[in-house]
Amino acid sequence: MKVNMSDFLILIGLGLILLVLDRIYRVNKVVDSFENPLRCGIDLPPCAFKKRCMNGYCVSDDVPTLKPNMLPVFP
């Protein structure tokens, strides 16, 4: 089986397109959630309802629940 230069360029192009699509649909959502967090503290406004100030940022007051898994979890 002979590999042509055009086959190689097509694979490179498809890889770049997949990287761009991954950046648009998956990575930007994660980055946007960390870019503009609500700050709180002594010189800053208080947090909204159902949120509290933790380490200088407003975080949810709800306790996260763990999904059941096969690993033993100890308190």
N, C-alpha and C positions, 0 to 999 in steps of 0.2 A: 504494500500500500504506500503510495507516494503522497506526501503532504506538500501541497502548494503553498506559496507565500500568501495567496488570496485566502486560503482556508485559515491560516494563522491570523491574518488581519480581521477576518470575520469573527473569530473567537475572541480576540482582544476587544473588538467593538461591542460584542454582546456582553462581555464582562464589564466594560465601562458603563453600559446602559443599565445593567443590573445594579451596579454600585450606586449610580445616580438615583435610581428608583428606590433603593434601600434607604438612602439618605433622606429622600423626600418623604416617604411614608412611615419610616420607623424611627430614625435617629432624630429628626427635627422635633417630634413629639416629646421625646425625653429631654432634649436640650431646652425646649421652651418652658418646660415645667420647672427648670432650675434657674432660668435667667431672671425672672421677676418675682422672687418670693416676697411675701409681705414681711417687712422688718418691724420689730417692736422693741421697746426698751424704755429707759428713763427719759430720753429726749425725743422719743418717737411716739406716734399715736398708739392707743391700745388696740388689741386685736378685736375682730368681729365676734359676734355671737357664735357659740359652739367651738371657739378656738382659744388657745392659750399661748402665752409667750414661752418659748423654750429655746434656749441658746441664741436669743436675739431674733428668732423667726416665729411667725404665727403658724402653729400646727393644729391639726384637728384634735378635738378632745375625745373622739371616739376611740375605744380600745380596739386594736386590730385583732381579728380572729385568725387562727391558724387553720389551714386546710389539713384534713386528716392525711397522714402518710404512714409508711411502714417503719420509719425511723423512731427510736425511742426519744421522747422529749422529757427532760427532767427540769423542775423549777429551780 
